[in-house]
Amino acid sequence: MLFDGLDLAYGPDDQEYNARLVGLLLAARDDFNWATDRRLSMAPVVFLRSDIYDALQFPDKNKVSQNLVESLTWNDDEGGGDESLKTLINQRIRVILGQDSADWDLIFERSAYARYSDQV
């Protein structure tokens, strides 16, 4: 289960929306733990900007942060620096395919990344 786009309706002063986000995070944690206890291959993923997550306050946030949060950072550097989105995608392709280098042609049609084709 993937939850994305949560920042579209976000307002830092909207306590009701913040409470819903906290509820979603806690429900995702509970569902993950439930599935893990039963050896099921299921993991809810909540995509949330770090500034929004940092602003949320809830019990067990420290435990959730330490055990279940994976932070991804990137910038818009098209040249492929260490924190570029392109580098992040290259790493995911390499891991998924079990290869030493990222072969974008196995994942995407060339037209989907033609803008970057001279760099790939």
DSSP file (Angstrom, degrees, kcal/mol; ACC not computed):
  #  RESIDUE AA STRUCTURE BP1 BP2  ACC     N-H-->O    O-->H-N    N-H-->O    O-->H-N    TCO  KAPPA ALPHA  PHI   PSI    X-CA   Y-CA   Z-CA
    1    1 A M              0   0    0      0, 0.0    44,-3.2     0, 0.0     2,-0.4   0.000 360.0 360.0 360.0 127.6    0.0    0.0    0.0
    2    2 A L  E     -a   45   0A   0     42,-0.2     2,-0.5    44,-0.1    44,-0.2  -0.945 360.0-167.6-117.2 134.2    1.4    3.3   -1.0
    3    3 A F  E     +a   46   0A   0     42,-2.8    44,-3.1    -2,-0.4     2,-0.3  -0.972  24.4 153.1-121.7 116.2    0.3    6.7    0.3
    4    4 A D        +     0   0    0     -2,-0.5    44,-0.1    42,-0.2    -2,-0.0  -0.853  43.8  48.9-136.6 168.8    1.6    9.7   -1.7
    5    5 A G    >   +     0   0    0     -2,-0.3     3,-1.5    42,-0.1     4,-0.3   0.661  61.8 138.8  75.5  16.8    0.6   13.3   -2.4
    6    6 A L  T 3   +     0   0    0     41,-0.5     3,-0.4     1,-0.3     4,-0.1   0.673  62.7  63.5 -70.2 -16.0   -0.2   14.0    1.2
    7    7 A D  T >  S+     0   0    0      1,-0.2     3,-0.6     2,-0.1    -1,-0.3   0.602  81.3  82.4 -81.6 -10.4    1.4   17.4    1.0
    8    8 A L  T <  S+     0   0    0     -3,-1.5    -1,-0.2     1,-0.2    -2,-0.2   0.863 104.9  27.1 -64.6 -36.1   -1.2   18.6   -1.5
    9    9 A A  T 3  S+     0   0    0     -3,-0.4    -1,-0.2    -4,-0.3     2,-0.2   0.291  95.9 128.9-106.0   8.5   -3.7   19.5    1.1
   10   10 A Y    <   +     0   0    0     -3,-0.6    -3,-0.1    -4,-0.1     3,-0.0  -0.415  27.3 171.8 -73.2 136.9   -1.2   20.1    3.9
   11   11 A G    >   -     0   0    0      3,-0.2     3,-2.2    -2,-0.2     7,-0.2  -0.966  32.3-137.8-138.7 126.1   -1.3   23.3    5.9
   12   12 A P  T 3  S+     0   0    0      0, 0.0    -1,-0.1     0, 0.0    -2,-0.0   0.749 105.3  46.7 -58.4 -24.1    0.9   23.6    9.0
   13   13 A D  T 3  S+     0   0    0      1,-0.1     2,-1.4    -3,-0.0     3,-0.1   0.432  83.1 103.2 -97.0   0.7   -1.9   25.2   11.0
   14   14 A D    <>  +     0   0    0     -3,-2.2     4,-2.3     1,-0.2    -3,-0.2  -0.669  46.2 179.7 -86.4  90.1   -4.5   22.7   10.0
   15   15 A Q  H  > S+     0   0    0     -2,-1.4     4,-2.3     1,-0.2    -1,-0.2   0.818  78.2  56.2 -63.6 -32.8   -4.7   20.6   13.2
   16   16 A E  H  > S+     0   0    0      2,-0.2     4,-1.8     1,-0.2    -1,-0.2   0.929 109.7  44.8 -65.5 -44.5   -7.4   18.3   11.8
   17   17 A Y  H  > S+     0   0    0      2,-0.2     4,-2.3     1,-0.2    -2,-0.2   0.907 112.1  52.6 -65.7 -41.0   -5.2   17.4    8.8
   18   18 A N  H  X S+     0   0    0     -4,-2.3     4,-2.4     1,-0.2    -1,-0.2   0.906 107.8  51.7 -60.5 -40.9   -2.2   16.9   11.0
   19   19 A A  H  X S+     0   0    0     -4,-2.3     4,-2.5     1,-0.2    -1,-0.2   0.873 108.5  51.5 -63.4 -37.3   -4.2   14.5   13.2
   20   20 A R  H  X S+     0   0    0     -4,-1.8     4,-2.4     2,-0.2    -1,-0.2   0.901 108.8  50.6 -66.3 -40.1   -5.2   12.6   10.1
   21   21 A L  H  X S+     0   0    0     -4,-2.3     4,-2.6     2,-0.2    -2,-0.2   0.925 110.8  48.7 -62.0 -44.3   -1.5   12.3    9.0
   22   22 A V  H  X S+     0   0    0     -4,-2.4     4,-2.6     1,-0.2     5,-0.2   0.925 110.8  51.4 -60.9 -44.2   -0.6   11.0   12.5
   23   23 A G  H  X S+     0   0    0     -4,-2.5     4,-2.4     1,-0.2    -2,-0.2   0.898 110.0  49.2 -58.9 -41.8   -3.5    8.5   12.3
   24   24 A L  H  X S+     0   0    0     -4,-2.4     4,-2.6     2,-0.2    -2,-0.2   0.925 111.3  49.0 -63.8 -45.5   -2.2    7.3    8.9
   25   25 A L  H  X S+     0   0    0     -4,-2.6     4,-2.2     1,-0.2    -2,-0.2   0.920 113.9  45.4 -61.2 -44.2    1.3    6.9   10.1
   26   26 A L  H  X S+     0   0    0     -4,-2.6     4,-2.5     2,-0.2    -1,-0.2   0.879 113.1  50.2 -68.7 -37.4    0.2    5.0   13.2
   27   27 A A  H  X S+     0   0    0     -4,-2.4     4,-2.7    -5,-0.2    -2,-0.2   0.898 110.0  50.8 -65.7 -40.0   -2.1    2.8   11.1
   28   28 A A  H  X S+     0   0    0     -4,-2.6     4,-2.5     2,-0.2    -2,-0.2   0.913 111.1  48.9 -63.3 -42.1    0.7    2.1    8.7
   29   29 A R  H  X S+     0   0    0     -4,-2.2     4,-2.7     2,-0.2    -2,-0.2   0.941 112.8  47.1 -60.9 -47.7    2.9    1.1   11.6
   30   30 A D  H  X S+     0   0    0     -4,-2.5     4,-2.6     1,-0.2    -2,-0.2   0.902 112.8  48.7 -63.5 -41.3    0.3   -1.2   13.1
   31   31 A D  H  X S+     0   0    0     -4,-2.7     4,-2.5     2,-0.2    -1,-0.2   0.906 111.6  50.0 -64.7 -41.4   -0.4   -2.8    9.7
   32   32 A F  H  X S+     0   0    0     -4,-2.5     4,-2.7     2,-0.2    -2,-0.2   0.937 112.8  46.1 -61.6 -47.1    3.3   -3.4    9.1
   33   33 A N  H  X S+     0   0    0     -4,-2.7     4,-2.6     2,-0.2    -2,-0.2   0.903 111.9  51.8 -63.1 -41.3    3.7   -5.0   12.6
   34   34 A W  H  X S+     0   0    0     -4,-2.6     4,-1.1    -5,-0.2    -2,-0.2   0.929 113.3  44.2 -59.4 -47.2    0.5   -7.1   12.0
   35   35 A A  H  <>S+     0   0    0     -4,-2.5     5,-3.1     1,-0.2     3,-0.3   0.900 112.6  51.8 -66.6 -41.0    1.9   -8.4    8.7
   36   36 A T  H ><5S+     0   0    0     -4,-2.7     3,-1.7     1,-0.2    -2,-0.2   0.920 106.3  54.1 -62.1 -44.1    5.4   -9.0   10.1
   37   37 A D  H 3<5S+     0   0    0     -4,-2.6    -1,-0.2     1,-0.3    -2,-0.2   0.799 113.5  43.2 -59.5 -29.1    4.0  -11.0   13.0
   38   38 A R  T 3<5S-     0   0    0     -4,-1.1    -1,-0.3    -3,-0.3    -2,-0.2   0.274 113.7-117.5-101.0   9.4    2.2  -13.2   10.5
   39   39 A R  T < 5 +     0   0    0     -3,-1.7     2,-0.3     1,-0.2    -3,-0.2   0.842  61.2 154.7  56.7  37.1    5.2  -13.4    8.1
   40   40 A L      < -     0   0    0     -5,-3.1     2,-1.6    -6,-0.1    -1,-0.2  -0.739  50.5-125.9 -94.4 143.7    3.2  -11.7    5.3
   41   41 A S        +     0   0    0     -2,-0.3     2,-0.4    -3,-0.1    -5,-0.1  -0.632  66.9 119.2 -89.1  80.9    4.9   -9.8    2.6
   42   42 A M        +     0   0    0     -2,-1.6    -2,-0.1   -10,-0.1    -7,-0.1  -0.982  30.9 171.4-147.8 130.3    3.1   -6.5    3.0
   43   43 A A        -     0   0    0     -2,-0.4     2,-0.2    -8,-0.1   -14,-0.1  -0.895  23.1-143.6-144.3 112.1    4.5   -3.1    3.9
   44   44 A P        -     0   0    0      0, 0.0     2,-0.5     0, 0.0   -42,-0.2  -0.529  18.9-156.8 -69.9 141.0    2.5    0.2    3.8
   45   45 A V  E     -a    2   0A   0    -44,-3.2   -42,-2.8    -2,-0.2     2,-0.6  -0.984   7.2-164.6-124.6 124.6    4.6    3.1    2.6
   46   46 A V  E     -a    3   0A   0     -2,-0.5     2,-0.6   -44,-0.2   -42,-0.2  -0.939   8.7-154.4-109.7 114.6    3.8    6.6    3.5
   47   47 A F        +     0   0    0    -44,-3.1   -41,-0.5    -2,-0.6     2,-0.4  -0.798  28.7 160.1 -88.6 119.3    5.6    9.2    1.3
   48   48 A L        -     0   0    0     -2,-0.6    -2,-0.1   -43,-0.1   -44,-0.0  -0.994  42.8-110.7-146.2 132.9    5.9   12.4    3.3
   49   49 A R     >  -     0   0    0     -2,-0.4     4,-2.4     1,-0.1     3,-0.4  -0.308  29.9-123.8 -59.7 145.0    8.1   15.5    3.1
   50   50 A S  H  > S+     0   0    0      1,-0.2     4,-2.8     2,-0.2     5,-0.2   0.832 109.1  57.9 -64.1 -33.0   10.6   15.7    6.0
   51   51 A D  H  > S+     0   0    0      2,-0.2     4,-1.0     1,-0.2    -1,-0.2   0.873 109.9  44.9 -66.2 -34.1    9.4   19.2    6.9
   52   52 A I  H  > S+     0   0    0     -3,-0.4     4,-1.0     2,-0.2     3,-0.4   0.937 114.3  47.7 -72.3 -47.3    5.8   17.9    7.4
   53   53 A Y  H >< S+     0   0    0     -4,-2.4     3,-0.9     1,-0.2    -2,-0.2   0.916 110.0  53.4 -59.1 -43.1    7.0   14.8    9.3
   54   54 A D  H 3< S+     0   0    0     -4,-2.8    -1,-0.2     1,-0.2    -2,-0.2   0.817 106.4  53.4 -62.2 -31.0    9.2   16.9   11.6
   55   55 A A  H 3< S+     0   0    0     -4,-1.0    -1,-0.2    -3,-0.4    -2,-0.2   0.689  89.6  96.3 -78.9 -18.7    6.2   19.2   12.4
   56   56 A L    <<  -     0   0    0     -4,-1.0     2,-0.4    -3,-0.9   -37,-0.0  -0.483  57.8-161.1 -75.8 141.6    4.0   16.3   13.5
   57   57 A Q        +     0   0    0     -2,-0.2   -35,-0.1     4,-0.0    -2,-0.0  -0.990  26.1 138.1-123.9 126.9    3.8   15.5   17.2
   58   58 A F    >   -     0   0    0     -2,-0.4     3,-1.5   -36,-0.0     4,-0.2  -0.980  55.3 -83.7-161.6 155.5    2.6   12.1   18.5
   59   59 A P  T 3  S+     0   0    0      0, 0.0    -2,-0.0     0, 0.0     0, 0.0  -0.311 113.4  18.2 -59.4 145.0    3.3    9.5   21.1
   60   60 A D  T 3> S+     0   0    0      1,-0.1     4,-2.7     3,-0.1     5,-0.2   0.601  80.2 133.9  68.7  14.0    6.0    7.0   20.0
   61   61 A K  H <> S+     0   0    0     -3,-1.5     4,-3.0     1,-0.2     5,-0.2   0.900  71.6  53.7 -59.9 -38.4    7.3    9.3   17.2
   62   62 A N  H  > S+     0   0    0     -4,-0.2     4,-2.4     2,-0.2    -1,-0.2   0.920 110.2  46.2 -62.1 -44.0   10.8    8.6   18.4
   63   63 A K  H  > S+     0   0    0      2,-0.2     4,-2.4     1,-0.2     5,-0.3   0.918 114.2  48.2 -64.0 -44.0   10.3    4.8   18.0
   64   64 A V  H  X>S+     0   0    0     -4,-2.7     4,-2.7     1,-0.2     5,-0.8   0.933 112.6  49.1 -61.4 -45.6    8.6    5.2   14.6
   65   65 A S  H  X5S+     0   0    0     -4,-3.0     4,-0.6    -5,-0.2    -2,-0.2   0.901 115.6  42.9 -62.1 -42.5   11.5    7.5   13.5
   66   66 A Q  H  <5S+     0   0    0     -4,-2.4    -1,-0.2    -5,-0.2    -2,-0.2   0.855 127.0  27.7 -73.3 -35.6   14.2    5.1   14.6
   67   67 A N  H  <5S+     0   0    0     -4,-2.4    -2,-0.2    -5,-0.2    -3,-0.2   0.721 131.2  22.3-103.1 -23.9   12.6    1.8   13.4
   68   68 A L  H  <5S+     0   0    0     -4,-2.7     2,-0.5    -5,-0.3    -3,-0.2   0.505  91.2  96.4-128.6  -6.1   10.4    2.6   10.5
   69   69 A V     << -     0   0    0     -5,-0.8     2,-0.5    -4,-0.6    -4,-0.0  -0.778  43.8-172.0 -97.1 130.2   11.4    5.8    8.8
   70   70 A E        -     0   0    0     -2,-0.5     2,-0.5     2,-0.0    -4,-0.0  -0.981  14.4-150.2-117.2 119.1   13.7    5.8    5.7
   71   71 A S        -     0   0    0     -2,-0.5     2,-0.5     2,-0.0    -2,-0.0  -0.769  11.3-171.2 -95.5 131.2   14.8    9.2    4.6
   72   72 A L        -     0   0    0     -2,-0.5     2,-0.4     2,-0.0    -2,-0.0  -0.979   5.6-176.0-117.1 129.4   15.6    9.9    1.0
   73   73 A T        +     0   0    0     -2,-0.5     2,-0.3    11,-0.1    15,-0.0  -0.968  11.6 152.3-125.3 143.8   17.2   13.2    0.0
   74   74 A W        -     0   0    0     -2,-0.4    10,-0.3    13,-0.0     2,-0.2  -0.977  25.3-145.1-157.3 166.7   18.0   14.5   -3.4
   75   75 A N  B     -b   84   0B   0      8,-2.6    10,-1.5    -2,-0.3    -2,-0.0  -0.699  35.5-102.4-125.6-178.1   18.4   17.6   -5.4
   76   76 A D        +     0   0    0     -2,-0.2     2,-0.8     8,-0.2     8,-0.1   0.134  64.8 141.8 -95.4  20.2   17.6   18.6   -9.0
   77   77 A D    >   -     0   0    0      1,-0.2     3,-1.4     6,-0.1     9,-0.4  -0.496  32.9-168.3 -67.1 104.6   21.3   18.3  -10.2
   78   78 A E  T 3  S+     0   0    0     -2,-0.8    -1,-0.2     1,-0.3     6,-0.0   0.671  78.4  74.0 -69.9 -15.7   20.8   16.8  -13.7
   79   79 A G  T 3  S-     0   0    0      1,-0.0    -1,-0.3    -3,-0.0    -2,-0.1   0.663 112.2-111.1 -73.6 -15.5   24.5   16.1  -13.8
   80   80 A G    <   +     0   0    0     -3,-1.4    -2,-0.1     1,-0.0    -1,-0.0   0.847  48.8 175.8  94.1  36.0   24.2   13.2  -11.4
   81   81 A G    >   -     0   0    0     -4,-0.3     3,-2.0     1,-0.1     6,-0.3  -0.055  52.4 -84.1 -63.5 176.3   25.9   14.4   -8.2
   82   82 A D  T 3  S+     0   0    0      1,-0.3    -1,-0.1     5,-0.1     0, 0.0   0.801 130.5  36.3 -55.7 -33.3   25.8   12.2   -5.1
   83   83 A E  T 3  S+     0   0    0      4,-0.1    -8,-2.6    -9,-0.1    -1,-0.3   0.041  89.0 125.4-110.4  26.5   22.4   13.5   -4.0
   84   84 A S  B <>  -b   75   0B   0     -3,-2.0     4,-1.9   -10,-0.3    -8,-0.2  -0.538  68.1-125.3 -82.9 152.8   20.8   13.9   -7.4
   85   85 A L  H  > S+     0   0    0    -10,-1.5     4,-2.5     1,-0.2     5,-0.2   0.860 112.6  58.0 -61.6 -35.4   17.5   12.2   -8.2
   86   86 A K  H  > S+     0   0    0     -9,-0.4     4,-2.7     1,-0.2    -1,-0.2   0.912 105.4  48.9 -62.0 -42.8   19.2   10.6  -11.2
   87   87 A T  H  > S+     0   0    0     -6,-0.3     4,-2.2     2,-0.2    -1,-0.2   0.900 110.6  51.2 -63.8 -40.6   21.8    9.0   -8.9
   88   88 A L  H  X S+     0   0    0     -4,-1.9     4,-2.1     2,-0.2    -2,-0.2   0.926 112.4  45.6 -61.3 -45.8   19.0    7.7   -6.6
   89   89 A I  H  X S+     0   0    0     -4,-2.5     4,-2.6     2,-0.2    -2,-0.2   0.909 110.3  54.2 -66.1 -41.9   17.1    6.2   -9.5
   90   90 A N  H  X S+     0   0    0     -4,-2.7     4,-2.5     1,-0.2    -1,-0.2   0.917 108.7  49.2 -56.6 -44.2   20.3    4.6  -10.9
   91   91 A Q  H  X S+     0   0    0     -4,-2.2     4,-2.4     1,-0.2    -1,-0.2   0.917 110.6  49.7 -63.0 -43.7   21.0    3.0   -7.5
   92   92 A R  H  X S+     0   0    0     -4,-2.1     4,-2.8     2,-0.2     5,-0.2   0.908 111.2  49.6 -62.5 -41.4   17.4    1.6   -7.3
   93   93 A I  H  X S+     0   0    0     -4,-2.6     4,-2.5     2,-0.2     6,-0.2   0.933 111.1  49.6 -63.0 -45.2   17.7    0.2  -10.9
   94   94 A R  H  X>S+     0   0    0     -4,-2.5     5,-1.8    -5,-0.2     4,-1.2   0.923 114.3  44.7 -59.0 -45.6   21.0   -1.5  -10.1
   95   95 A V  H  <5S+     0   0    0     -4,-2.4     3,-0.2     2,-0.2    -2,-0.2   0.935 114.3  48.0 -66.0 -46.8   19.6   -3.1   -6.9
   96   96 A I  H  <5S+     0   0    0     -4,-2.8    -2,-0.2     1,-0.2    -1,-0.2   0.903 119.9  37.9 -62.2 -41.8   16.4   -4.2   -8.5
   97   97 A L  H  <5S-     0   0    0     -4,-2.5    -1,-0.2    -5,-0.2    -2,-0.2   0.593 104.0-128.3 -86.5 -10.8   18.1   -5.8  -11.5
   98   98 A G  T  <5 +     0   0    0     -4,-1.2     2,-0.2    -3,-0.2    -3,-0.2   0.880  62.9 135.1  65.4  37.9   21.1   -7.1   -9.5
   99   99 A Q      < -     0   0    0     -5,-1.8    -1,-0.2    -6,-0.2    -2,-0.1  -0.732  66.4-125.3-117.4 165.0   23.6   -5.4  -11.9
  100  100 A D  S    S+     0   0    0     -2,-0.2     2,-0.3    -3,-0.1    -6,-0.1   0.735  96.4  30.8 -79.5 -24.0   26.7   -3.4  -11.5
  101  101 A S  S    S-     0   0    0     -7,-0.1     2,-0.5    -8,-0.1    -1,-0.1  -0.937  89.3-103.2-134.4 158.7   25.3   -0.5  -13.7
  102  102 A A        -     0   0    0     -2,-0.3     2,-0.8    -3,-0.0     3,-0.1  -0.690  25.1-165.2 -84.6 122.9   21.9    0.9  -14.3
  103  103 A D    >   -     0   0    0     -2,-0.5     3,-1.6     1,-0.2     4,-0.5  -0.839   5.7-176.7-107.3  92.8   20.4   -0.1  -17.7
  104  104 A W  G >> S+     0   0    0     -2,-0.8     4,-3.5     1,-0.3     3,-1.2   0.783  77.0  69.0 -61.2 -28.2   17.5    2.4  -18.1
  105  105 A D  G 34 S+     0   0    0      1,-0.3    -1,-0.3     2,-0.2     5,-0.1   0.757  94.9  55.5 -65.0 -23.9   16.5    0.7  -21.3
  106  106 A L  G <4 S+     0   0    0     -3,-1.6    -1,-0.3     1,-0.1    -2,-0.2   0.687 120.5  29.8 -78.5 -17.9   15.4   -2.4  -19.3
  107  107 A I  T <4 S+     0   0    0     -3,-1.2     2,-0.3    -4,-0.5    -2,-0.2   0.794 123.6  29.7-107.4 -43.5   13.1   -0.3  -17.2
  108  108 A F  S  < S-     0   0    0     -4,-3.5     2,-0.3     5,-0.0    -1,-0.2  -0.839  78.2-107.6-123.0 154.9   11.9    2.6  -19.3
  109  109 A E    >>  -     0   0    0     -2,-0.3     3,-2.0     1,-0.1     4,-0.6  -0.618  39.0-117.8 -72.6 142.2   11.3    3.4  -23.0
  110  110 A R  G >4 S+     0   0    0      1,-0.3     3,-1.3    -2,-0.3     4,-0.1   0.834 113.2  61.7 -53.8 -35.8   14.0    5.6  -24.3
  111  111 A S  G >4 S+     0   0    0      1,-0.3     3,-0.7     2,-0.2    -1,-0.3   0.779  93.7  65.1 -63.2 -24.9   11.5    8.4  -25.1
  112  112 A A  G <4 S+     0   0    0     -3,-2.0    -1,-0.3     1,-0.2    -2,-0.2   0.758 119.1  21.4 -70.6 -23.6   10.6    8.6  -21.3
  113  113 A Y  G XX S+     0   0    0     -3,-1.3     3,-1.7    -4,-0.6     4,-0.6   0.045  81.2 126.8-131.4  28.5   14.1    9.8  -20.5
  114  114 A A  G X4  +     0   0    0     -3,-0.7     3,-1.0     1,-0.3     4,-0.4   0.816  69.4  65.1 -56.4 -33.0   15.3   11.2  -23.8
  115  115 A R  G 34 S+     0   0    0      1,-0.3    -1,-0.3    -4,-0.2     3,-0.2   0.815 113.1  33.2 -59.7 -30.1   16.2   14.5  -22.1
  116  116 A Y  G X> S+     0   0    0     -3,-1.7     3,-2.5     1,-0.1     4,-1.2   0.384  86.6 108.9-104.7   1.9   18.8   12.6  -20.1
  117  117 A S  T << S+     0   0    0     -3,-1.0     3,-0.1    -4,-0.6    -1,-0.1   0.778  76.5  54.1 -58.4 -31.0   19.8   10.1  -22.8
  118  118 A D  T 34 S+     0   0    0     -4,-0.4    -1,-0.3     1,-0.2    -2,-0.1   0.668 113.6  44.2 -75.7 -13.7   23.2   11.7  -23.4
  119  119 A Q  T <4        0   0    0     -3,-2.5    -2,-0.2     1,-0.1    -1,-0.2   0.594 360.0 360.0-101.8 -15.4   24.0   11.4  -19.7
  120  120 A V     <        0   0    0     -4,-1.2   -16,-0.2    -3,-0.1    -2,-0.1   0.460 360.0 360.0 -86.8 360.0   22.7    7.9  -19.1
